[in-house]
Amino acid sequence: MDSTFILAIWAASACVTALLCWKAMVIGRRFNLLDVPDERKIHSTATPLMGGVVLLGAFLPLAILMALQTATSPRLDQLLI
């Protein structure tokens, strides 16, 4: 597999994650999906609860793209899944 393809996948993943993080914070505050601090929490302000959605939304499509790209490769050690 070409190293420029891997670099492009990494860059796309970073950009998608940054965009989704920003959007998830806005959506979390709009729909009141917040982790409110209490005596057991470290943070002092309400924090949006959308981190897992962001990671899944950024990782899954790019992992599928990477798997489809490597599925055509004759080398089994390059398969993602």
ZIHU-V342668 format. One line per field, one symbol per residue. ss: DSSP state (2 for helix, 1 for strand, 0 for the rest). phi: phi as a letter, one per 30 degrees, with the letter a starting at -180 (. if undefined). psi: psi as a letter, one per 30 degrees, with the letter a starting at -180 (. if undefined). A space follows every 10 residues. Layout:
# ZIHU-V342668
ss->???
phi->???
psi->???
This chain:
# ZIHU-V342668
ss->0022222222 2222222222 2222222222 0001100000 0000001100 2222222222 2222222222 2000022200 0
phi->.ddddddddd dddddddddd dddddddddd chcbcddbdc cddcbdbdcc dddddddddd dddddddddd ddddcddcdd c
psi->kkfeeeeeee eeeeeeeeee eeeeeeeeee ghikjkkaff lelflkkkhg eeeeeefeee eeeeeeeeef ffkfkfffke .
